[in-house]
Amino acid sequence: MSAPILSIRSPQAIARAVDLLKEGQLIIIPTDTIYGIAVLPDNPEAIVHLYEVRERVSEPASPFLLADIPYMEIVARANRTAWRLARRFWPGPLTLILPPRPDYLPAVRRAMPVALRVPNFPALLPLLEGIGGILFVSGAICCGDPPAVTAQEAAALFAEQVALILDGGDAPFGVPSTILDCTLDPPKIQRHGAVPEDKIWEFLALHPESKR
């Protein structure tokens, strides 16, 4: 049975999404970059199911969306550079890779880094706040196809595998976030995306040779 598509701006749809997430279901959500598949981070079985749907073993780093910057210290051990970048680029399309907090959830392997971002998508905030500020989210991408940037594209890929699709219109950026590995000194770009690399280096005042 295909998942219903409901507007993310509907309070009833948000309430339904919160209930489904608490039941361990997968839902699709819009962000400022692309659409993503979301589960609650304290449900290991749901995370395994997410990866089965995505046809992946796992991500290189456990991916989280946060409601606001302070949630970063719940999930990760952030250094000074990460805090500076978060205050400059969040909310927005920059993902920071950091070491996980050893006392966080068992679903996050201690040896695996975490990938964190605060999306610049106000319509998503009621959902994030409704589930405690943190979601485990992997991009709505499958089988070599381009990432889904509309609810209809996400439905074409995953409507049979998820319980609900929240429609937020076209994703404003339409490309994945830039990923910056802050476990390294200096940080290193792991994926080029919506935030231009030069803006990051300019902000950090890094010289060309220090980026290598």
ROSE-4610 file (N, C-alpha, C; in Angstrom, 1 decimal, always signed):
// ROSE-4610
residu = [M/M/M/S/S/S/A/A/A/P/P/P/I/I/I/L/L/L/S/S/S/I/I/I/R/R/R/S/S/S/P/P/P/Q/Q/Q/A/A/A/I/I/I/A/A/A/R/R/R/A/A/A/V/V/V/D/D/D/L/L/L/L/L/L/K/K/K/E/E/E/G/G/G/Q/Q/Q/L/L/L/I/I/I/I/I/I/I/I/I/P/P/P/T/T/T/D/D/D/T/T/T/I/I/I/Y/Y/Y/G/G/G/I/I/I/A/A/A/V/V/V/L/L/L/P/P/P/D/D/D/N/N/N/P/P/P/E/E/E/A/A/A/I/I/I/V/V/V/H/H/H/L/L/L/Y/Y/Y/E/E/E/V/V/V/R/R/R/E/E/E/R/R/R/V/V/V/S/S/S/E/E/E/P/P/P/A/A/A/S/S/S/P/P/P/F/F/F/L/L/L/L/L/L/A/A/A/D/D/D/I/I/I/P/P/P/Y/Y/Y/M/M/M/E/E/E/I/I/I/V/V/V/A/A/A/R/R/R/A/A/A/N/N/N/R/R/R/T/T/T/A/A/A/W/W/W/R/R/R/L/L/L/A/A/A/R/R/R/R/R/R/F/F/F/W/W/W/P/P/P/G/G/G/P/P/P/L/L/L/T/T/T/L/L/L/I/I/I/L/L/L/P/P/P/P/P/P/R/R/R/P/P/P/D/D/D/Y/Y/Y/L/L/L/P/P/P/A/A/A/V/V/V/R/R/R/R/R/R/A/A/A/M/M/M/P/P/P/V/V/V/A/A/A/L/L/L/R/R/R/V/V/V/P/P/P/N/N/N/F/F/F/P/P/P/A/A/A/L/L/L/L/L/L/P/P/P/L/L/L/L/L/L/E/E/E/G/G/G/I/I/I/G/G/G/G/G/G/I/I/I/L/L/L/F/F/F/V/V/V/S/S/S/G/G/G/A/A/A/I/I/I/C/C/C/C/C/C/G/G/G/D/D/D/P/P/P/P/P/P/A/A/A/V/V/V/T/T/T/A/A/A/Q/Q/Q/E/E/E/A/A/A/A/A/A/A/A/A/L/L/L/F/F/F/A/A/A/E/E/E/Q/Q/Q/V/V/V/A/A/A/L/L/L/I/I/I/L/L/L/D/D/D/G/G/G/G/G/G/D/D/D/A/A/A/P/P/P/F/F/F/G/G/G/V/V/V/P/P/P/S/S/S/T/T/T/I/I/I/L/L/L/D/D/D/C/C/C/T/T/T/L/L/L/D/D/D/P/P/P/P/P/P/K/K/K/I/I/I/Q/Q/Q/R/R/R/H/H/H/G/G/G/A/A/A/V/V/V/P/P/P/E/E/E/D/D/D/K/K/K/I/I/I/W/W/W/E/E/E/F/F/F/L/L/L/A/A/A/L/L/L/H/H/H/P/P/P/E/E/E/S/S/S/K/K/K/R/R/R]
num = [1/1/1/2/2/2/3/3/3/4/4/4/5/5/5/6/6/6/7/7/7/8/8/8/9/9/9/10/10/10/11/11/11/12/12/12/13/13/13/14/14/14/15/15/15/16/16/16/17/17/17/18/18/18/19/19/19/20/20/20/21/21/21/22/22/22/23/23/23/24/24/24/25/25/25/26/26/26/27/27/27/28/28/28/29/29/29/30/30/30/31/31/31/32/32/32/33/33/33/34/34/34/35/35/35/36/36/36/37/37/37/38/38/38/39/39/39/40/40/40/41/41/41/42/42/42/43/43/43/44/44/44/45/45/45/46/46/46/47/47/47/48/48/48/49/49/49/50/50/50/51/51/51/52/52/52/53/53/53/54/54/54/55/55/55/56/56/56/57/57/57/58/58/58/59/59/59/60/60/60/61/61/61/62/62/62/63/63/63/64/64/64/65/65/65/66/66/66/67/67/67/68/68/68/69/69/69/70/70/70/71/71/71/72/72/72/73/73/73/74/74/74/75/75/75/76/76/76/77/77/77/78/78/78/79/79/79/80/80/80/81/81/81/82/82/82/83/83/83/84/84/84/85/85/85/86/86/86/87/87/87/88/88/88/89/89/89/90/90/90/91/91/91/92/92/92/93/93/93/94/94/94/95/95/95/96/96/96/97/97/97/98/98/98/99/99/99/100/100/100/101/101/101/102/102/102/103/103/103/104/104/104/105/105/105/106/106/106/107/107/107/108/108/108/109/109/109/110/110/110/111/111/111/112/112/112/113/113/113/114/114/114/115/115/115/116/116/116/117/117/117/118/118/118/119/119/119/120/120/120/121/121/121/122/122/122/123/123/123/124/124/124/125/125/125/126/126/126/127/127/127/128/128/128/129/129/129/130/130/130/131/131/131/132/132/132/133/133/133/134/134/134/135/135/135/136/136/136/137/137/137/138/138/138/139/139/139/140/140/140/141/141/141/142/142/142/143/143/143/144/144/144/145/145/145/146/146/146/147/147/147/148/148/148/149/149/149/150/150/150/151/151/151/152/152/152/153/153/153/154/154/154/155/155/155/156/156/156/157/157/157/158/158/158/159/159/159/160/160/160/161/161/161/162/162/162/163/163/163/164/164/164/165/165/165/166/166/166/167/167/167/168/168/168/169/169/169/170/170/170/171/171/171/172/172/172/173/173/173/174/174/174/175/175/175/176/176/176/177/177/177/178/178/178/179/179/179/180/180/180/181/181/181/182/182/182/183/183/183/184/184/184/185/185/185/186/186/186/187/187/187/188/188/188/189/189/189/190/190/190/191/191/191/192/192/192/193/193/193/194/194/194/195/195/195/196/196/196/197/197/197/198/198/198/199/199/199/200/200/200/201/201/201/202/202/202/203/203/203/204/204/204/205/205/205/206/206/206/207/207/207/208/208/208/209/209/209/210/210/210/211/211/211/212/212/212]
x = [+0.8/+0.0/+0.9/+0.6/+1.4/+1.1/+2.2/+2.1/+1.3/+0.5/-0.2/+0.8/+0.5/+1.3/+0.4/+0.9/+0.3/+1.1/+0.5/+1.3/+2.0/+3.2/+4.0/+3.4/+2.7/+2.1/+0.8/+0.4/-0.9/-0.5/-1.1/-0.8/-1.2/-2.3/-2.7/-1.7/-1.1/+0.0/+1.2/+1.6/+2.7/+2.4/+1.2/+0.8/+0.8/+0.4/+0.4/+1.8/+2.7/+4.1/+4.8/+4.5/+5.1/+4.6/+3.3/+2.8/+3.5/+3.6/+4.2/+5.7/+6.4/+7.8/+7.9/+7.1/+7.1/+6.7/+6.0/+5.7/+6.8/+7.9/+9.0/+8.8/+7.9/+7.7/+8.7/+8.9/+9.7/+8.8/+9.2/+8.5/+9.5/+8.9/+9.8/+9.4/+10.5/+10.4/+11.1/+10.6/+11.3/+12.4/+13.4/+14.4/+14.8/+15.7/+16.2/+17.0/+17.5/+18.5/+17.7/+17.4/+16.7/+15.7/+14.8/+14.0/+14.7/+14.3/+15.0/+14.1/+14.6/+13.8/+14.2/+13.2/+13.5/+12.9/+13.7/+13.2/+13.7/+13.2/+13.7/+15.1/+16.0/+17.4/+17.5/+16.5/+16.5/+15.9/+15.7/+15.1/+16.0/+16.8/+17.8/+17.1/+16.0/+15.3/+14.9/+14.4/+13.9/+15.1/+16.2/+17.4/+17.9/+17.9/+18.2/+17.2/+16.0/+14.9/+15.2/+15.5/+15.8/+16.9/+18.0/+19.1/+18.7/+17.8/+17.3/+16.5/+15.7/+15.0/+15.9/+16.9/+17.9/+18.8/+18.8/+19.7/+21.2/+21.4/+22.8/+23.0/+24.3/+24.6/+24.5/+25.1/+25.1/+25.7/+25.7/+26.3/+27.8/+28.7/+30.0/+30.0/+29.0/+28.7/+27.2/+26.9/+25.4/+24.8/+23.8/+23.2/+22.1/+22.2/+21.2/+20.8/+19.5/+19.0/+18.6/+19.0/+18.8/+17.8/+17.1/+16.1/+16.9/+18.0/+18.8/+20.2/+21.1/+22.5/+22.8/+22.2/+22.5/+22.4/+21.5/+21.4/+22.7/+23.6/+24.8/+25.6/+25.6/+26.3/+25.7/+24.4/+23.8/+24.3/+24.6/+25.0/+26.5/+27.2/+28.6/+29.5/+30.8/+31.8/+32.4/+31.9/+32.2/+33.5/+34.4/+35.5/+35.2/+36.1/+35.9/+35.6/+36.3/+36.0/+34.6/+34.1/+32.7/+31.7/+31.9/+31.0/+31.0/+32.2/+32.2/+31.5/+31.7/+31.0/+29.5/+29.1/+27.6/+27.0/+27.6/+27.1/+27.0/+27.9/+28.0/+27.0/+27.0/+26.3/+25.0/+24.6/+23.4/+22.4/+21.1/+20.5/+21.0/+21.3/+21.7/+22.3/+22.7/+23.1/+24.6/+25.1/+26.4/+26.3/+26.8/+26.8/+28.2/+28.3/+29.6/+29.7/+30.9/+31.2/+32.0/+31.6/+32.2/+32.2/+33.1/+33.0/+31.7/+31.2/+29.9/+30.2/+29.2/+29.4/+29.3/+30.2/+30.2/+28.9/+28.2/+27.1/+25.8/+25.9/+24.6/+24.0/+23.2/+22.3/+23.1/+22.6/+23.3/+23.1/+22.2/+22.0/+23.2/+23.9/+25.1/+26.3/+27.0/+28.2/+29.3/+29.9/+30.9/+32.1/+32.4/+33.5/+33.1/+31.9/+31.4/+31.2/+31.7/+31.4/+29.9/+29.5/+28.1/+28.2/+27.1/+27.0/+25.8/+26.0/+25.0/+24.7/+23.4/+23.0/+21.7/+21.6/+20.4/+19.8/+18.7/+18.2/+17.6/+17.7/+17.0/+15.7/+14.8/+13.4/+12.4/+11.9/+11.1/+9.9/+9.3/+8.1/+8.4/+9.7/+10.1/+10.3/+10.4/+10.7/+9.6/+8.3/+7.3/+7.5/+7.9/+8.1/+9.3/+10.4/+11.6/+11.4/+10.6/+10.3/+9.4/+8.5/+7.5/+8.1/+9.4/+10.0/+11.2/+11.5/+12.6/+13.8/+13.7/+14.8/+15.8/+15.7/+16.7/+16.1/+16.4/+15.9/+17.1/+17.0/+18.0/+17.4/+18.2/+17.6/+18.7/+18.3/+19.2/+18.5/+19.2/+18.6/+17.7/+16.7/+15.8/+16.4/+17.3/+18.1/+18.1/+18.0/+18.0/+18.5/+19.2/+19.5/+20.1/+21.0/+21.7/+20.9/+19.6/+18.8/+19.2/+18.9/+19.2/+18.4/+18.8/+18.1/+16.7/+15.7/+14.4/+14.4/+13.8/+13.7/+12.3/+11.3/+9.9/+9.3/+8.1/+7.4/+7.0/+6.7/+6.3/+7.5/+8.7/+9.9/+10.2/+10.1/+10.3/+9.3/+8.0/+7.0/+7.3/+7.8/+8.1/+9.2/+10.1/+11.1/+10.7/+9.9/+9.8/+8.3/+7.4/+6.0/+5.5/+6.1/+5.6/+6.4/+7.5/+8.3/+8.2/+7.5/+7.3/+5.9/+5.6/+4.3/+3.6/+4.4/+3.9/+4.9/+4.5/+5.3/+4.8/+5.7/+5.3/+5.8/+4.8/+5.1/+5.4/+6.6/+7.0/+7.3/+6.8/+7.1/+8.5/+9.0/+10.3/+11.4/+12.4/+13.5/+14.2/+14.4/+14.9/+16.3/+17.2/+18.5/+18.5/+17.9/+17.8/+19.0/+20.0/+21.2/+21.6/+22.3/+22.6/+23.5/+23.6/+24.4/+25.9/+26.7/+28.2/+28.5/+29.4/+29.9/+31.3/+31.5/+32.9/+33.3/+34.4/+34.9/+35.6/+35.0/+35.6/+36.4/+36.5/+37.4/+38.8/+39.1/+40.4/+40.8/+42.1/+42.6/+43.7/+43.4/+42.2/+41.1/+39.9/+38.7/+38.9/+38.2/+38.3/+36.9/+36.8/+35.5/+35.4/+34.3/+34.0/+33.0/+32.2/+31.2/+31.0/+31.1/+30.8/+29.3/+28.7/+27.3/+26.8/+25.8/+25.1/+25.9/+26.8/+27.7/+29.0/+29.3/+30.6/+31.8/+32.7/+33.9/+34.7/+34.7/+35.5/+34.9/+33.5/+32.9/+33.4/+33.6/+34.0/+35.5/+36.3/+37.7/+37.9/+37.1/+37.2/+36.8/+35.7/+35.3/+36.3/+36.9/+37.9/+39.3/+39.4/+40.7/+41.8/+41.6/+42.6/+43.3/+44.6/+45.4/+45.3/+45.5/+45.3/+46.1/+47.4/+48.1/+47.6/+46.9/+46.4/+45.1/+44.6/+43.3/+43.6/+44.9/+45.2/+45.3]
y = [-1.2/+0.0/+1.2/+2.2/+3.4/+4.3/+5.0/+5.9/+7.1/+7.7/+8.9/+10.1/+11.1/+12.3/+13.4/+14.0/+15.1/+16.3/+17.4/+18.7/+18.8/+19.2/+19.3/+20.5/+21.4/+22.6/+22.3/+21.1/+20.7/+20.1/+20.8/+20.2/+18.8/+18.4/+17.0/+16.1/+16.5/+15.7/+15.5/+16.6/+16.6/+15.6/+15.7/+14.8/+13.4/+13.1/+11.7/+11.3/+12.2/+11.8/+11.5/+12.3/+12.0/+10.6/+10.3/+9.0/+7.9/+8.0/+6.9/+6.7/+7.8/+7.7/+7.0/+7.3/+6.7/+5.2/+4.8/+3.4/+2.7/+3.4/+2.7/+2.7/+3.5/+3.5/+4.5/+4.3/+5.2/+6.2/+7.5/+8.5/+9.3/+9.9/+10.8/+12.2/+13.0/+14.4/+15.3/+16.6/+17.5/+18.3/+18.7/+19.6/+20.7/+21.5/+22.6/+22.1/+20.8/+20.3/+19.3/+18.1/+17.1/+16.5/+15.6/+14.8/+13.7/+13.3/+12.3/+11.3/+10.1/+9.1/+9.2/+9.3/+9.6/+8.5/+8.3/+7.4/+8.1/+7.6/+8.1/+7.4/+8.2/+7.7/+6.7/+6.5/+5.5/+4.2/+4.0/+2.7/+2.0/+1.1/+0.4/-0.4/-1.0/-1.8/-0.9/+0.3/+1.2/+1.7/+1.9/+2.3/+1.2/-0.1/-1.2/-1.2/-1.1/-1.1/+0.0/+1.2/+2.3/+2.0/+1.4/+1.0/-0.1/-1.0/-2.0/-1.4/-0.4/+0.3/+1.1/+1.6/+2.4/+1.5/+0.2/-0.8/-0.5/-0.1/+0.2/-0.6/-0.8/-1.5/-0.4/+0.8/+1.9/+3.1/+4.2/+5.4/+5.5/+6.2/+6.4/+7.1/+7.9/+8.5/+8.5/+8.3/+8.2/+9.6/+9.8/+11.1/+11.5/+12.8/+13.3/+14.7/+15.0/+16.4/+16.9/+18.1/+18.7/+19.9/+20.2/+21.3/+22.6/+22.6/+23.8/+23.4/+24.4/+24.2/+23.5/+23.9/+23.2/+21.7/+21.2/+19.7/+19.0/+19.7/+19.1/+18.5/+19.1/+18.6/+17.3/+17.1/+15.8/+14.6/+14.8/+13.7/+13.6/+14.7/+14.7/+15.4/+15.1/+15.8/+16.8/+18.1/+19.1/+19.9/+20.2/+21.0/+22.5/+23.3/+24.8/+25.1/+24.5/+24.7/+24.4/+23.2/+22.8/+23.8/+24.3/+25.3/+26.6/+27.0/+28.2/+28.0/+26.9/+26.6/+26.5/+25.8/+25.7/+27.1/+27.9/+29.3/+30.1/+29.8/+30.6/+30.0/+28.7/+28.1/+27.4/+27.3/+26.7/+27.7/+27.6/+26.5/+26.7/+25.6/+25.6/+24.3/+24.3/+23.0/+22.6/+22.7/+22.2/+21.1/+20.0/+18.8/+18.7/+18.6/+18.5/+17.0/+16.4/+15.1/+15.3/+14.6/+14.7/+13.4/+13.3/+12.0/+12.0/+10.8/+10.7/+10.8/+11.3/+11.2/+9.7/+9.3/+7.8/+7.4/+8.4/+8.1/+8.3/+8.5/+8.6/+7.3/+7.2/+6.0/+4.8/+3.6/+2.4/+2.2/+2.8/+2.7/+3.3/+4.2/+4.9/+4.2/+3.5/+2.8/+3.8/+3.5/+4.4/+4.7/+3.7/+3.8/+4.6/+4.9/+5.5/+7.0/+7.9/+9.3/+9.6/+10.8/+11.3/+12.4/+12.6/+13.7/+14.5/+15.7/+16.6/+17.8/+18.2/+19.4/+19.9/+21.3/+22.0/+22.5/+21.9/+22.4/+23.7/+24.5/+25.8/+25.6/+25.0/+24.6/+24.8/+26.0/+26.2/+25.3/+24.9/+24.0/+22.7/+22.3/+21.0/+21.1/+22.4/+22.5/+22.0/+22.1/+21.5/+20.0/+19.3/+17.9/+17.6/+18.3/+18.1/+18.3/+19.4/+19.7/+18.6/+18.1/+17.1/+15.8/+15.5/+14.2/+14.4/+15.6/+15.8/+16.4/+16.9/+17.8/+17.1/+15.7/+15.0/+13.9/+13.8/+12.7/+12.1/+10.8/+10.0/+10.1/+10.7/+10.9/+10.6/+9.7/+9.4/+9.9/+10.4/+10.9/+10.0/+10.5/+9.7/+9.5/+8.6/+8.2/+6.7/+6.2/+4.8/+4.4/+3.3/+2.6/+3.5/+4.4/+5.2/+6.4/+6.5/+7.6/+8.9/+10.1/+11.4/+11.4/+12.3/+12.4/+13.0/+12.6/+13.2/+14.6/+15.5/+16.9/+17.4/+16.5/+16.7/+15.5/+15.7/+14.6/+13.6/+14.0/+13.0/+12.2/+12.8/+12.0/+11.0/+11.4/+10.5/+9.4/+9.7/+8.7/+7.7/+8.1/+7.2/+6.2/+6.6/+5.7/+4.8/+5.4/+4.7/+4.6/+5.0/+5.0/+3.7/+2.6/+1.2/+0.8/+1.5/+1.1/+2.0/+3.1/+4.0/+4.2/+4.8/+4.9/+6.3/+7.3/+8.6/+9.4/+10.3/+11.3/+12.7/+13.5/+14.9/+15.7/+16.5/+17.3/+18.7/+19.2/+20.6/+21.3/+20.8/+21.5/+21.1/+21.9/+21.6/+22.0/+21.1/+21.4/+22.6/+23.7/+24.9/+24.8/+24.0/+23.9/+22.9/+21.8/+20.7/+19.9/+20.1/+19.3/+18.9/+17.8/+17.5/+18.5/+18.4/+19.4/+19.1/+20.1/+19.9/+19.2/+18.3/+17.5/+17.9/+18.3/+18.7/+17.8/+17.2/+16.3/+17.1/+17.3/+18.1/+17.2/+15.9/+15.1/+15.3/+16.0/+16.3/+17.7/+18.0/+19.3/+19.6/+20.4/+21.2/+20.3/+20.8/+20.0/+19.7/+18.6/+18.2/+18.1/+18.5/+18.3/+16.9/+16.2/+14.9/+14.7/+15.8/+15.8/+17.3/+17.6/+18.9/+19.0/+20.2/+20.3/+21.7/+22.0/+23.3/+24.5/+24.3/+25.4/+25.4/+26.4/+26.4/+26.3/+25.5/+25.2/+26.5/+27.5/+28.7/+29.5/+29.4/+30.1/+29.6/+28.2/+27.6/+28.0/+27.9/+28.2/+29.7/+30.6/+32.0/+32.3/+31.6/+31.8/+31.3/+30.2/+29.6/+30.3/+31.1/+31.8/+30.8/+29.8/+28.8/+29.1/+28.9/+29.1/+27.8/+28.0/+26.8/+25.6/+25.8/+24.6/+23.9/+24.6/+23.9/+23.1/+23.2/+22.4/+21.0/+20.8/+19.5/+18.4]
z = [+0.0/+0.0/+0.0/-0.9/-1.0/+0.2/+0.6/+1.8/+1.3/+2.2/+1.9/+1.9/+1.1/+1.0/+1.6/+2.7/+3.4/+3.5/+3.6/+3.7/+5.1/+5.0/+6.3/+7.1/+6.4/+7.1/+7.8/+7.8/+8.4/+9.8/+10.9/+12.3/+12.4/+11.7/+11.8/+11.2/+10.1/+9.5/+10.4/+11.0/+12.0/+13.1/+13.7/+14.8/+14.3/+13.1/+12.6/+12.4/+11.9/+11.7/+13.0/+14.0/+15.4/+15.9/+15.7/+16.2/+15.4/+14.1/+13.3/+13.7/+13.9/+14.3/+15.7/+16.6/+17.9/+17.8/+16.8/+16.5/+15.9/+15.5/+14.8/+13.3/+12.8/+11.3/+10.6/+9.3/+8.5/+7.9/+7.8/+7.1/+6.2/+5.2/+4.4/+4.7/+4.8/+5.2/+4.2/+4.1/+3.2/+4.1/+3.4/+4.1/+3.1/+3.4/+2.5/+1.4/+1.5/+0.5/-0.4/+0.2/-0.5/+0.4/+0.0/+0.9/+1.5/+2.8/+3.5/+4.1/+4.4/+5.2/+6.6/+7.5/+8.9/+9.8/+10.9/+12.0/+13.3/+14.4/+15.7/+16.0/+16.6/+16.8/+17.9/+18.7/+19.8/+19.4/+18.1/+17.7/+16.7/+17.2/+16.4/+15.2/+15.5/+14.5/+13.3/+13.7/+12.6/+11.8/+12.4/+11.7/+10.7/+11.2/+10.3/+9.1/+9.4/+8.4/+7.3/+7.8/+6.9/+6.0/+6.5/+5.6/+4.6/+5.0/+4.1/+3.0/+3.3/+2.3/+1.3/+1.9/+1.1/+0.3/+0.7/+0.1/+0.3/+1.6/+2.0/+3.4/+3.6/+4.9/+6.0/+5.8/+6.7/+6.0/+6.7/+6.3/+6.8/+6.1/+6.7/+8.1/+8.3/+9.6/+9.9/+11.1/+11.5/+11.3/+10.4/+10.0/+10.9/+11.4/+12.3/+11.8/+11.9/+11.8/+13.1/+13.4/+14.8/+14.6/+15.7/+15.7/+15.9/+16.6/+16.9/+17.3/+17.3/+17.5/+18.9/+20.0/+21.3/+21.3/+20.4/+20.4/+20.0/+19.4/+18.9/+20.1/+21.3/+22.4/+23.0/+22.6/+23.1/+22.3/+21.0/+20.1/+20.0/+20.0/+19.5/+20.5/+20.4/+21.1/+20.1/+20.2/+19.3/+19.7/+18.8/+19.1/+18.8/+19.0/+18.8/+17.4/+16.4/+15.0/+14.7/+15.2/+14.9/+15.4/+16.6/+17.2/+16.4/+15.9/+15.1/+13.8/+13.1/+11.9/+12.1/+13.1/+13.4/+13.6/+14.3/+14.6/+13.3/+12.4/+11.1/+10.1/+9.9/+8.8/+9.1/+10.4/+10.8/+11.2/+10.9/+10.0/+8.6/+7.9/+6.6/+6.1/+4.8/+4.2/+4.4/+5.6/+5.9/+7.0/+6.7/+7.6/+8.2/+9.5/+10.2/+10.7/+10.4/+11.0/+12.2/+13.3/+14.6/+15.3/+16.3/+17.2/+18.0/+18.2/+18.9/+20.4/+21.2/+22.6/+23.1/+23.9/+24.3/+25.1/+25.7/+26.5/+25.7/+24.4/+23.6/+23.3/+22.3/+22.1/+21.7/+22.1/+21.6/+20.1/+19.5/+18.0/+17.3/+18.0/+17.4/+17.9/+17.0/+17.3/+17.8/+18.9/+19.4/+18.5/+17.7/+16.8/+15.5/+15.3/+14.1/+14.4/+13.6/+13.8/+13.5/+13.8/+13.6/+12.6/+11.8/+10.8/+11.2/+11.5/+12.1/+11.3/+11.3/+10.6/+11.1/+11.2/+11.5/+10.1/+9.6/+8.3/+8.4/+7.3/+7.2/+6.5/+7.2/+6.7/+7.8/+8.1/+9.2/+9.3/+8.2/+8.3/+8.9/+9.0/+9.6/+11.1/+11.6/+13.0/+14.0/+13.7/+14.6/+14.7/+13.6/+13.7/+14.6/+14.4/+15.2/+16.6/+16.9/+18.3/+18.9/+18.1/+18.6/+18.9/+18.4/+18.8/+19.6/+20.1/+21.0/+20.5/+19.2/+18.7/+17.8/+17.7/+17.0/+16.2/+14.9/+14.0/+13.3/+13.1/+12.3/+10.9/+9.9/+8.6/+7.5/+6.6/+5.4/+4.2/+3.2/+2.0/+1.2/+0.7/-0.2/-1.5/-1.6/-2.7/-2.9/-4.1/-4.2/-5.6/-5.7/-7.0/-8.1/-7.6/-8.6/-9.1/-8.7/-9.2/-8.5/-9.1/-8.4/-7.1/-6.1/-4.9/-5.1/-4.3/-4.5/-3.9/-4.7/-4.3/-4.3/-4.5/-4.3/-3.7/-3.1/-2.5/-3.5/-4.7/-5.7/-6.2/-6.2/-6.6/-5.4/-4.2/-3.1/-3.1/-3.4/-3.5/-4.6/-5.7/-6.8/-6.4/-5.4/-5.0/-3.8/-2.9/-1.6/-1.1/-1.9/-1.3/-0.8/-1.2/-0.8/+0.5/+0.9/+2.0/+3.2/+3.1/+4.2/+4.6/+5.8/+6.3/+5.9/+5.6/+5.4/+4.7/+3.8/+3.1/+3.4/+4.0/+4.2/+3.1/+2.5/+1.3/+1.8/+1.5/+1.7/+0.5/-0.7/-1.9/-2.4/-3.4/-3.9/-2.9/-2.7/-1.8/-2.3/-1.5/-2.0/-2.7/-2.1/-2.7/-3.8/-3.6/-4.6/-4.8/-4.0/-4.0/-2.5/-2.3/-0.9/-0.2/+1.1/+1.9/+1.6/+1.8/+1.9/+3.2/+3.1/+4.3/+4.6/+5.9/+6.3/+7.5/+7.4/+8.4/+9.5/+10.6/+11.7/+12.7/+12.4/+13.2/+12.8/+11.7/+11.2/+11.5/+11.6/+11.8/+10.8/+9.8/+9.6/+9.0/+9.1/+8.5/+7.1/+6.6/+5.2/+4.6/+3.4/+2.6/+2.3/+2.7/+2.3/+1.2/+1.0/-0.1/-0.5/-1.7/-2.2/-2.3/-1.9/-1.9/-2.0/-1.2/-1.4/-0.8/+0.1/+0.6/-0.2/-0.9/-1.6/-0.7/-1.2/-0.4/+0.0/-0.9/-0.7/+0.5/+0.7/+1.8/+3.1/+3.2/+4.4/+4.7/+3.7/+4.0/+4.3/+3.6/+3.9/+5.4/+5.8/+7.2/+8.2/+7.9/+8.8/+8.6/+7.6/+7.3/+7.1/+6.4/+6.1/+4.8/+4.8/+3.6/+2.7/+1.4/+0.5/+0.9/+1.4/+1.7/+3.0/+3.8/+5.0/+4.8/+3.6/+3.2/+2.7/+2.4/+1.8/+2.8]
